[in-house]
Amino acid sequence: MTRWVMVADLRRCVGCQTCTAACRQANATPPDVQWRRVLDIEQGEYPEVTRAFVPVGCQHCDDPPCMEVCPTTATKKRADGIVTIDYDICIGCAYCAVACPYQARSKTLRPTFAYGTEMENEAKRRDDSRLGVATKCTFCVDRIDAGLAQEKIPGVDPEATPACVNSCIAQALSFGDLDDPESNVAQLRAHNASFRMHEELGTGPGFYYLWDRNAEAAE
Amino acid sequence: MSGPAKGYGSYGPKPWQQTSWDARAAGNFIGGGMGGSLIVFAPLFAATGPALSALLLAGLGLVGLGLFCVALELGRPLRAIRVLRNPRTSWMACEAWTAMLLFPVGLAAAAGVTGMVWIAAGLALVFVYCQARLLQAAKGIPAWREPLLRTLLLTTGLVEGGGVFLLTAPLHRSATSATMILFGALVVVRFVVWVAYRRRLAGSAAPGARAALDAAGRILTFAGTLLPLALTAAAAFAGVFALPIAALAGLLAALAGAWVKFVIVTRAGFNQGFALAHLPVRGARP
């Protein structure tokens, strides 16, 4: 089996938001929608301050609460773990948005443009099927499928890898098959301490955060 | 997985009020609970003939109004029929299916077709239950996913339906002392469930959600519980004024319940923000 997951190394992320920009460019999301966000979290008081940059978005859960509540079956989970939305079926009830513990879903009712009026590039990539429905990170599923069809390896070959991962200047983001013990993501997890967001909710997120070396974490 | 490092709690940005569902969604829960329970109460308290028909139609009207409210919230309202596709796991689809059955059966009952009244009452109860499960299944909102919310929505729905029944009592004159006793008992049960629900949220809901719930709780306590109970007791000794006093009790209890639902959806719907179980360890170690 294959289980596509994302790994974010919190020690490496510098909060440059290149992944956010790359996602916007790759997926033509409207100005007020970010499928890949980077949180800037500051903790403590001077001089004991720690800062962390945390990439977030759809966690492509094992047991996605968004899929369970969806009344239309627009939200589905593929065998490889990617959670998808069929824009032609979605009615835009936003039940999935309130069911998602990761605030990963957006609904845009009307076209919005970066500078008020529609620019040429925005007109070219305008997709009205995404208006009035739920949208979210797809793990760039089209790139993955197209890459696999060309016998590329997602997470290794850029042609088959999500745009945010390709763009990361610090190699903080990685993508790959968790079920393959030799994959990059499996190796990263094996050699580092990791956690998943809101794991207590039992959603089984497909997004791992590395925070320390394994040996240190074990102490 | 180990918990947060010592001295740290949640590192994530603070929770914020969800904006996906607003007053229109709240209107669905208010209309559905009130109308559905009215359809349960009408035959239960021996309303008959034209009064029963009028109450059933009023109940269906309230349910329909609630569904209309939620239809206004859909991004693609012309596709609304697709809401029926997933009753296997989605309580919203179950709610829609129940409504699809409730309306023809309810109309048949209002038209006087024999045997339909109790089927309509049963379907109406299922409808209210579906709504309670619907909101509680929203895992992203701590104040909603609390299991006691189901009981709270069910009991407040029944109180609201009973309240509307009493509100209209001067017209249909079907309210008896048994009605008042059951209504009073439901008001007490709702209050007990509310207190338990609020206590369960002490450690999980965001401060903003707790503040909104506390403000609504004060209204529920005084206007939705103490006053209706006092009025219900007073109605027993009020002679010719019994029905108007009971109507006032019903109105207060119903409005307080509706307000609590409105607040739960639109003001206590804080998500849980983002939380890091660990902060990244960089550079030299202490």
Interface residues (C-beta under 8 A of the other chain):
Chain A: L10 R11 L39 I41 Q43 T50 A52 V54 V56 P65 M67 E68 V69 C70 P71 T72 T73 A74 I89 C90 I91 G92 C93 A94 Y95 A97 V98 A99 C100 P101 Y102 Q103 R105 K107 L109 L131 G132 V133 A134 A193 F195 R196 M197 H198 E199 L201 T203 Y209 L210 W211 D212 R213 E216
Chain B: M1 Y8 Y11 G12 P13 Q18 S20 W21 V70 E73 L74 G75 R76 P77 R79 A80 R82 V83 L84 R85 N86 T89 S90 W91 M92 A93 A96 L134 A137 A138 K139 G140 I141 W144 G269 N271 Q272 F274 A275 L276 A277 H278 L279 P280 V281 R282 R285
